[in-house]
């Protein structure tokens, strides 16, 4: 891999480097790209303001209990974090100093799924067999969705915010936000749905399943596509936000050390395998408005590839492996977190300013 990296010198170069005290569990950019935030397995939460130096703002110092979910609300007004101890903490950011405005306690529940609505300040998070919908604007619980047949394994809002998909044993249930009390629509799964992802245009929903398959359903089309033959658990699903010539976006999945990218051709999906990583791939994401795919893995490499076909650049900086990555909303910055607490941001083109406090 080192020889490959030496041959591929792309457009991105390291701009900034920071550290957390433990494994970086999640990173996030605010919707406007003005704030970068990260949390760790030690329970700390930090944020940095783009273009303000290199000193960060500590939101939580860490207490040894892992935080596994970190997300900004759609308007950047709130930042939420949750994890091992079952507490959902929400900070209001639009003030001189971030303010902790809500702590929702759920004793004995390790929360590992949490996501904001794409167009309202509604926060959905899993609690065993149920999903709670928290209204951050008024600080009240808006709905409780009961999956019934198993623990909730994943949750994902439709891109227009009109519905919420919930994954679990043998099915994906889709509730409409207009009336949470209505019976949900059902997407059957042969085994269990471990992870779900809507395409940004809202046309397709993909389900990564326990039997090492992926189900792709086109909305209002009763016949799903099935992708099989993965070497292990499917750990990540992601869609491009731009379509190919067929009119459909690209779908990428990570399983073991492999990355597979599907492109829709006529009425079928054509797979392209990217056999570059030498250890488990932990995160995948397409650059906004392009088909450039970034993949981060335990081998200590972040690989950039066009449609998963040709490697354009290999980035490093976390000797014991990367745990997560995230593109800036404008696509000119790429951030990644490491297993030893490393935080690295690369920039396309010339070096810029760092990140810091207000």
Secondary structure by P-SEA (a helix, b strand, c coil): caaaaaacccccccccccccccccccccccccccccccccccbbbbbbbcccccbbbbccccccccccbbbbccccccccccccccbbbbbbcccccccccbbbbbcccccccccccccccbbbbbcccbbbbbbcccccccccccccccccccccccccccbbbbbcccbbbbbbccccccbbbbbbbcccccbbbbcccccbbbbbccccbbbbbcccccbbbbbccccccccbbbbbcccccccbbbbbbbcccbbbbbbbcccbbbbbbbcccccccccccccccccbbbbbccccbbbbbcccccccccccccccccccccccccccbbbbbcccbbbbbbbcccbbbbbbcc
